[in-house]
């Protein structure tokens, strides 16, 4: 194990200054160098915690393949690790959610014999559940990146909640930072019509960024989604469109496992 350099990727959470854990904050303050891929306001705040803070955002460019940007970010992190630095990478929200660079950089550092790990942050889905009052355990919840759902043959369960992330990139074949438009979203909507009625109510969700902001939650019909006001941080939330169907065969089989006395005691305990 090469102990001369290290890498830890942390998340500041979604709301500026409110979501970062003390553990993540300590890593930033004690780092030799900090690299960030966050909103510019967050990056300015991070620089107050450690003056040796550098943004990775300049690696993005119009019409530039995001995969090339990600490789450059990864190379930037590893270069300083190899220079025997304690390196911290700060990635918006949770560093392991919709962020390829932290996962790949950590694995590469480990493969090269360095210490590397990840510290969690409050992610967009945690905020979504709280802001929209959704319990993912009530009906179940499926989550997909919107373009991945479109590019591959995936199956939805319309009796569960469905969350499609990065709606603003939906259908983007160029893999650039651009915002797609109504034509691409119409393709997505046509795919969803297989599972939901055109009038099914869906929500566009955006997590707040500042403590003074409120979450953006816009409800509308599914067939109106192509013309909706979408940004690069929009998420599509689709509530269940069908009832849960009991699996009577499995329930009967499970009941047969227990003796009759157990069934009576269970029913009595549950007030049945």
Secondary structure, DSSP 8 states (H G I E B T S, - for coil): -EEEEEEEEE--BSSTTTS--HHHHHHHHH-SEEEEES-HHHHHHHHHH-SSEEE-GGG--TT--HHHHHHHHHHHHHHHHHTT-EEEEEESB-TTSS-HHHHHHHHHHHHTTEEEEE-----HHHHHHHHHT--HHHH-EEEEEHHHHHHTT----TTSEEEEE-GGGTT-SS-SS----HHHHHHHHHHHTTTS-TT-EEEEEE--SSTT---EEEEEEGGGGGGS---TT-EEEE---S-----HHHHHHHHHHS-HHHHHHHHHHTT-
